[in-house]
Structures are given as C-alpha cells and as structure tokens.
Amino acid sequence: MKPVASSAQVTAPTKAAVPLDGQMRAAVYRGKANVVVEDVPVPVIADGEVLIQVAACGICGTDLKKIEYGFLPPPLILGHEIAGTVVAVGRGVRRWKIGDRVVSFHHIPCGACFYCERRLFSQCPTYKKVGVTAGFQPSGGGFAEYVRVMPWIVERGMIAIPPDISFEEATFVEPVNTCLKAVRKARVAKDESVVVIGQGPIGLLLMMLSRLEGARVLTTDLIPERRRRSLQYGATFSLDPASTDLVSEVRRWTEGRGADAVLLAVPSPALVSDALGLARPGGRVLLFAHNDPVMRIEFPAAAVGVEEKEILGSYSAAVDLKGESVGLVFKRLVPVRELVSHRFSLEDIQRGLQVAAQPAGDSLKVVIVP
C-alpha cells in the first residue's frame, strides 16, 4: 500500500516504507492522564503537503500539562518538537524531496494581520492553527511514526537539517526559539544581573541565552545535579532555594538593588510573588511556564503599582527569530545535545512522560525516538 492518497504526487520512500496495511504506531491521548500506544492510520497527504517519518520528538512541558490536567478533549496525538525525514511529497511541493532531513515547526503566522504587524505572532489567527498532525484533531503528532505537514508549514515552517546535525539536536530548534523570544521579551541586556528560577532544560536554555546577551546570571533549582549543570554552562552562582535566603543573596550580588530581570521557568503560582521580591524597583519578571488556563496568581499590588516592576509573559515561538534560533542550534552555540538525558521508544513513552514530569537526579530533556 502506498503511504499517501492518489491525489498526491507519490515517490517511493527512500527509507523505511509505510506498513502494508497502512497503519502506524502512535501514542494517543485518550483522556486525563491516559496515553495509549496503538495502531492508527498513516496520515494521508494532499496537494502541497509532505509526510515526515519522525526520527525524534522532544517532550515539552505543555505536552505534560495537557496530559496531566486534561485541558483538551481526546483523542489527540501530541508532540511538536519534531525532526525526521521526508518520505512523500504532495503535488506542487517544490522545496522538498524524498529523503530530505528536516525539522518542522507546527505553528506559523500569516505575516500580514494586525498581530503580525506588531510582532505578536503567537496571537495571529493563522498561527493558532496547528499545521502538523498524525491524525485526529491536529496537535503536533510527533509522538507517532509519521506526521502530515500542511501547506503553509511546508512553505514557511520546515528547515533542512545539515548533515552534521543529529535529529535529536534538531528537535531543539523550536524550544530554543521560544526561549530566545522570552529573553528578548524580558529585554535582557549586556551587564545586567538576571535570575533564572528553575534549571530544567528550559531554564538552562534561558540561562545560556541570557549569557549570550551579555548578562550575569544567578540560577536556582532544588536538584543538585541541575545546579551543577547550571554552573558548568555559565551561571555565576546557582543556589538551592530550600536552604538559601534568595532575596538576601540576590541583593548582596546586586549592591542591594535586586535583579534587573527574573525569568521564571517553573509553573508555580507561589513563585511569582517570590520572583517579584528578587527583582529591583523597575525590574522585569518574565513568566515563561505559566500557560495553564485555570491557574490563578496572587502578588503584592505595590510591587507593580509602587515599585513599578513589570510582569511580562512570553508564549511559543517567534517567526522573526527563526533564523537566529536555527543558527544557535546548528552552529552549536548552545550545547543542546548535552541536555538530552533520556531517550525512550514510542512503545515506552509512558516511562518517558513519567521521567519528564517527575525530574530527579540527572534527568533533563526527554526525547521520544519512534
């Protein structure tokens, strides 16, 4: 059986063929805290689309939240940090051919609407449409053997992977973009003092990108190995928040003022007030991990209304930073391959989700390798 419908221009895949029965394995979200690996149809591509055989897909914190709290109606196939090989192309596709190694974004804005004109790309109605799927409601689909990429993503959201870059490294293009957007949104600048709360994979990226902007960075994490990694990759100090008076330490480090910017990479509402306490008057607090639709946050009004501290949000990627984020990964300016601590097969995704959701010891980035 061919992997695509007759409406598509089909060339035989150069790598593993689609199973003869037209089925593939996928991790299907079937409800709150319920992911089942099962057989589903291989996606059928149409004109202007491509089929990618997934080689690696990172587990993102948003995937974990959707699964744990059941924010979206099932069934879904999640996973959006996707890298793989083109195995079929639809009629009209010119940029890509069978055998191309690619990484694909799953959101791309229109570039011409009210929000795009103001560089608020993640608020663009086109951006909010997911353009990569393995079946059911489009949701990324990287936790499957194959994904279908829709025309606007094929045209503007796929990137060729250089021969010397692994699929695992390439999966970091999207998360690096989101972190770079956050650092720029927080206006991190040369010689500033920055605090990054949390040194998981995202916190480490925020720290390293802040360092590339020329800032001095103090970090915090409860896990000793993550603090060690933080120092290894460039943090000035890395402290245990459970045993340290962080406010005193940060003020001592900043001549009594507080940090110019605090980047919060831990999805805890209680830490927002703590982050405001670490920032100097007029400083900035960037909420990176607070994208939970039901979470409520309380903080002292005077921190904003009197001390003029800013609370900023940053969500998803920015298309105008795509080239820069690709360069950071492909030129190895950030050591993303060292952040991968665990790899799990698709059949063993339950263990992978558990490790990612309950980090301990040396666990950092978890990648699914279908």
Secondary structure, DSSP 8 states (H G I E B T S, - for coil): --SS-TTS-----SSS---TTSEEEEEEEEETTEEEEEEEE-----TT-EEEEEEEEE--HHHHHHHHHT-S-S-B----EEEEEEEEE-TT--S--TT-EEEE-S----SSSHHHHTT-GGGSTTTTS--EESSSS-S---SBSEEEE-HHHHHHTEEE--TTS-HHHHTTHHHHHHHHHHHHHTT--TT-EEEEE--SHHHHHHHHHHHHTT-EEEEE-SSHHHHHHHHHTT-SEEE-TTTS-HHHHHHHHTTTS-EEEEEE-S--THHHHHHHHHEEEEEEEEESS---TT------HHHHHTT--EEEE--S--GGGHHHHHHHHHTTSS-GGGGEEEEEEGGGHHHHHHHHHS--TT--EEEEE-
